Amino acid sequence: MKHLKDVIWFLVTCFGITYGLHTVLYLIGGLASWVALPILLATMFIPLISAAVVIKWKLRMRLENFGLEEGKSKYYLYALVYPFLVIGIGILFVALFRTADIVLNLEEFKRNLLLVPLHRLQPTLPINVGELPAEVVDLIFYLTLFMLPIAPFINAIPAFGEEYGWRGYLLQRLSQRYGLTFSLVATGIIWELWHAP
């Protein structure tokens, strides 16, 4: 029961703050609001903050006790290789089952790469990709290539805010009482409900 009490404190804090922030965001215009991105980024740190509050003030323990120890070097290697492996398997799947066209023409590939972000901007910025100057397409394309290896390290900062709460704290506390399989499923369901708004 002791483990369950601090888990409940964590969940009430985490969901309360998150759903409160998302309610405010909804009331001021939702994702169309200029503060949507800062609020969503701040939201990613709520599991970390909630876990820290429970660990420090309820459990009187150190944050280092929950998932901050140094891992085996092979796992760092796996983390670097895994994204490229998944992309490679995705391309292989597309090639084998012809679920999409594989574009080998570099100019066409560059323009196709811009379709998704421009489609998202379409309501406020009606631009046809075919009308963009080649220099603009090239600039965006090479900036995208430049950002691809850097983005995961930038994204790791807010992602840590979530992962520390869910896997460092919640999964560890649940698995101490209920075993790993149940705890993984429960953590996944809780994580999904937290993301629901």
Helices and strands as residue ranges (DSSP letters): H 2-27, G 30-32, H 36-43, H 46-53, I 54-58, G 63-65, H 73-97, H 106-121, G 129-131, H 134-163, I 164-170, H 171-178, H 180-195
